[in-house]
Amino acid sequence: MSFDNLDFQICSEIARDGVNFDISGGLRFSFGKIASVLNLDEATVRKRFQRLHDVGLLRDWWFKINPNFLQMNHCHLWIDLLPPSSKQEVISKIRLMPGIISICNYYGNNLKIVICYTDEFELKKQIQLISRIANSENVLRKDIEYPRCVDNRQLTLRDLMMLKAFEHQPMKPYTAVAHELGVSTKTVKRRMKKIAQSKAISIVPRVNWSLVEGSIIVHVLVLHSAVDYANTLFAIISELLSDYLITGKAGKDYFFFQLHVPSLTKLDTIYSMLREQRGVSSVRIDLLLENIQLYETFSNQLDREITRASALAGMHVITAQT
């Protein structure tokens, strides 16, 4: 499909983990914020957004719960497969393992896995199993940091049921959720506003970048030793990559970027540019073939929290019907 730089900028803003959603007022999308960031009028953003949705570039939305709220942790695992491993067989086995959130299938013999866990010992056992499945001794782990949210004791069983009601339809009318739960629309608005302000939730779009002609999506891992100026270094690199940047995240000793580049020839330039930065120790660039998202992992986490809260409240809740 025809895809110009403005389309790319709008998609990039939308893809930044829900930060462009006016969650301070509830789960509602804010075209005005994107218009302000990109110095556009709101009507232009709305028109472009609708076109991107109609052609399937913006496929749908999913509801992400801050793992800190569920007392869980997430980490990246980069894996380099060795012969005689069959890549598709490895992917088929790994996706059946508990706690797998996503599998990034890269060109070549490389994979990246995002996994959630509650216990460090159990995670190490998972990594050992993945290593055996992939016949790989080279597994790189980097923990993912999320903003601290409010103590989950402030969230009631009813709050959890509201989250469940919005889970697969974040833009669902408040009136519909109020009717399902037997509460007032005002109650739903008030509680969801409080939950959103606590940083316990975000709404994340699924962008089908493969529809963009000439699109090459790459993932860039930058390892650094810039402890005292990590924020500054992240800002510098983000600015250097601004022409290609979709999303960027900073970890304790690493940065992870998703880029959209027009050609492979740009990668050498990007690699050299990043390696020249003070404090950067290594740079890894992977070309994305497919991103397998296992959304049921998040759903299962929420179901477990609802079951726990139901038991404490002396209630029986069938989450599949909510």
C-alpha positions in Angstrom: 0.0 0.0 0.0 1.1 3.6 -0.5 2.6 4.8 2.8 4.2 8.2 3.2 6.3 9.7 6.0 3.3 11.2 7.7 1.6 7.8 7.9 4.8 6.4 9.4 4.9 9.2 12.0 1.3 8.7 13.0 1.8 4.9 13.3 5.0 5.4 15.3 3.2 7.7 17.8 0.3 5.2 18.1 2.8 2.3 18.7 4.5 3.9 21.7 2.9 1.6 24.3 -0.3 3.5 24.9 1.4 6.8 25.8 -0.8 8.6 23.3 -4.0 7.4 24.9 -5.8 9.8 27.2 -5.9 7.2 30.0 -6.1 10.0 32.6 -9.7 10.3 31.6 -10.3 6.6 30.9 -9.6 4.2 28.1 -10.1 6.6 25.2 -7.9 7.4 22.3 -6.6 11.0 22.0 -6.1 12.2 18.5 -5.4 15.7 19.9 -2.2 14.5 21.6 -0.8 13.0 18.4 -1.8 16.2 16.4 0.0 18.3 19.0 3.2 16.1 18.9 3.4 16.1 15.1 2.2 19.8 14.8 -0.8 18.8 12.8 -4.5 19.5 13.0 -6.7 16.9 14.7 -8.9 16.4 11.6 -5.8 15.3 9.5 -4.8 12.8 12.2 -8.3 11.4 12.4 -8.6 11.0 8.6 -5.2 9.3 8.3 -5.9 7.0 11.3 -9.2 5.8 9.8 -7.5 5.1 6.5 -4.7 3.1 8.1 -7.3 1.1 10.1 -9.5 0.5 7.0 -6.6 -1.0 5.0 -5.6 -3.2 7.9 -2.3 -1.6 8.9 -3.7 -0.9 12.3 -5.3 -4.2 12.9 -6.7 -4.1 16.5 -5.8 -3.3 20.0 -4.9 -5.2 23.1 -5.1 -4.5 26.7 -1.8 -4.7 28.6 -1.6 -4.9 32.4 1.5 -3.7 34.1 3.3 -6.8 35.3 4.3 -5.0 38.5 0.6 -5.0 39.3 0.5 -8.8 39.1 3.8 -9.2 41.0 5.4 -10.5 37.9 8.5 -9.8 35.9 9.3 -9.8 32.2 12.5 -10.3 30.3 13.9 -10.6 26.8 15.8 -13.7 25.7 17.9 -13.5 22.6 18.7 -17.0 21.2 21.1 -18.0 18.4 20.1 -21.5 17.2 22.6 -24.1 16.2 22.3 -27.0 13.8 20.6 -29.4 13.6 17.8 -27.3 15.1 14.7 -26.7 13.0 13.6 -23.1 13.5 9.9 -23.8 13.0 10.0 -26.8 15.3 11.8 -24.8 18.0 9.2 -22.0 17.7 6.3 -24.6 17.9 7.7 -26.0 21.1 8.6 -22.7 22.8 5.2 -21.2 22.1 3.6 -24.0 24.2 5.7 -23.2 27.2 4.0 -21.3 30.1 4.7 -17.6 30.4 5.7 -16.9 26.8 4.4 -13.5 25.7 6.0 -13.2 22.3 8.4 -14.8 19.9 10.3 -12.6 17.4 11.4 -14.7 14.4 14.4 -13.0 12.8 16.0 -13.7 9.5 18.8 -16.2 9.9 19.1 -18.5 13.0 18.0 -15.9 15.6 15.0 -15.6 17.9 13.9 -13.2 20.6 11.5 -14.3 23.3 9.6 -12.2 25.9 8.8 -14.3 28.9 7.0 -13.5 32.1 7.9 -15.1 35.5 7.4 -14.7 39.2 10.3 -16.8 40.5 13.9 -16.5 39.5 14.6 -20.2 40.0 11.7 -21.1 37.7 12.9 -18.7 35.1 16.3 -20.3 35.1 14.8 -23.7 34.5 12.7 -22.2 31.6 15.9 -20.8 30.1 17.7 -24.1 30.4 14.8 -25.8 28.7 14.7 -23.3 25.9 18.4 -23.6 25.4 18.1 -27.4 25.0 15.1 -27.1 22.6 17.1 -24.6 20.5 20.4 -26.5 20.8 21.9 -23.2 21.8 24.5 -22.3 24.5 24.1 -18.6 23.7 21.1 -17.1 25.4 21.2 -13.5 26.3 18.8 -12.2 29.0 17.8 -8.7 29.6 15.1 -7.7 32.2 12.3 -5.4 31.1 11.5 -2.5 33.5 8.0 -1.1 33.8 6.8 1.9 35.8 5.8 1.3 39.4 2.0 1.2 39.9 -0.2 1.5 42.9 -0.4 -1.2 45.5 -2.9 -3.7 44.0 -4.8 -3.9 47.3 -6.4 -0.7 46.1 -8.0 -2.6 43.2 -11.1 -4.5 44.1 -12.6 -7.6 42.6 -15.0 -5.3 40.8 -12.1 -3.4 39.4 -10.6 -6.6 38.1 -13.9 -7.6 36.5 -13.9 -4.2 34.7 -10.4 -4.9 33.4 -11.6 -8.2 32.1 -14.6 -6.6 30.4 -12.4 -4.2 28.6 -9.6 -6.8 27.9 -10.3 -7.5 24.2 -12.3 -4.4 23.5 -10.5 -1.4 25.1 -12.8 1.0 23.3 -15.9 -0.7 24.5 -18.6 1.8 25.7 -18.7 2.4 29.4 -22.5 1.9 29.3 -22.0 -1.7 28.0 -19.5 -2.6 30.8 -21.8 -1.0 33.4 -24.7 -3.1 32.2 -22.6 -6.3 32.3 -21.4 -5.7 35.8 -24.6 -4.3 37.2 -23.1 -0.9 38.2 -23.6 2.6 37.0 -21.8 4.1 34.1 -20.5 6.8 36.4 -18.9 4.1 38.6 -17.2 2.5 35.6 -15.8 5.8 34.4 -14.6 6.8 37.9 -12.9 3.4 38.7 -11.3 3.1 35.3 -9.9 6.6 35.5 -8.3 5.7 38.9 -6.9 2.5 37.5 -5.4 4.2 34.5 -3.8 6.9 36.6 -2.2 4.2 38.7 -0.2 3.1 35.6 -1.6 -0.4 36.0 -2.8 -0.6 32.4 -2.1 0.6 28.9 -3.6 0.0 25.5 -1.3 -1.2 22.8 -2.0 -1.3 19.0 -1.1 -4.2 16.7 0.5 -2.6 13.7 0.9 -4.8 10.6 4.1 -3.3 9.2 4.3 -6.1 6.6 1.7 -4.3 4.6 4.0 -1.4 3.9 5.7 -1.7 0.6 9.5 -1.7 0.9 9.2 -1.9 4.7 12.1 -3.5 6.6 11.5 -3.8 10.3 14.6 -4.2 12.4 15.3 -4.6 16.1 18.3 -3.0 17.6 19.9 -4.0 20.9 22.4 -1.5 22.3 24.4 -2.6 25.3 26.1 0.2 27.2 28.1 1.0 30.3 26.8 4.6 30.6 25.5 4.3 34.1 25.9 8.0 35.0 24.5 9.4 31.7 22.2 6.6 30.5 19.2 8.9 30.1 21.3 11.4 28.1 22.7 8.6 25.9 19.3 7.2 25.2 18.0 10.7 24.2 21.0 11.2 21.9 20.6 7.8 20.2 16.8 8.3 19.9 17.4 11.6 18.1 20.0 10.0 15.8 17.5 7.3 14.9 14.5 9.6 14.7 14.1 9.2 10.9 13.5 5.4 11.4 12.3 5.1 15.0 9.1 3.3 15.8 9.6 2.6 19.5 12.5 2.7 21.9 12.9 1.4 25.5 15.6 1.8 28.0 16.7 -1.0 30.4 19.2 -1.0 33.2 22.2 -1.5 30.9 20.7 -1.6 27.5 18.4 0.1 24.9 16.1 -1.6 22.6 14.8 0.0 19.5 12.3 -1.0 16.8 13.1 0.7 13.5 11.6 1.0 10.0 14.3 1.4 7.4 13.9 1.8 3.6 16.8 -0.4 2.6 19.4 -2.8 4.0 22.1 -0.3 3.0 21.1 1.9 5.9 22.0 -0.7 8.4 25.7 -0.3 8.1 25.4 3.4 8.6 23.1 2.9 11.7 25.5 0.3 13.1 28.6 2.5 12.7 26.7 5.5 14.1 25.7 3.7 17.3 29.1 2.1 17.9 30.7 5.5 17.8 28.7 6.7 20.8 30.6 7.0 24.1 29.6 4.2 26.5 28.2 1.9 23.9 29.8 -1.6 24.3 28.0 -3.5 21.6 25.2 -3.3 19.0 23.1 -6.1 17.7 20.7 -5.6 14.7 18.1 -8.2 13.7 15.8 -8.2 10.7 12.2 -9.1 11.8 10.5 -11.8 9.8 7.4 -12.2 12.1 6.3 -11.3 15.6 4.2 -14.0 17.2 2.2 -12.4 20.0 0.6 -14.8 22.5 -2.0 -12.5 24.0 -3.6 -15.4 26.0 -0.7 -15.1 28.4 -1.9 -11.7 29.6 -5.5 -13.0 29.7 -4.4 -16.0 31.9 -2.6 -13.7 34.3 -5.7 -11.6 34.8 -7.9 -14.7 35.2 -5.6 -15.9 38.0 -5.8 -12.5 39.7 -9.6 -12.6 39.5 -9.7 -16.1 40.9 -7.5 -15.0 43.8 -9.6 -12.0 44.6 -12.8 -14.0 44.3 -11.5 -16.5 46.8 -10.6 -13.8 49.2 -14.1 -12.3 48.8 -15.8 -15.7 49.1 -17.2 -15.5 45.6 -17.1 -17.7 42.6 -16.5 -16.0 39.3 -16.5 -17.6 35.9 -14.0 -15.4 34.0 -14.7 -16.9 30.6 -18.2 -15.3 30.7 -17.2 -11.8 31.6 
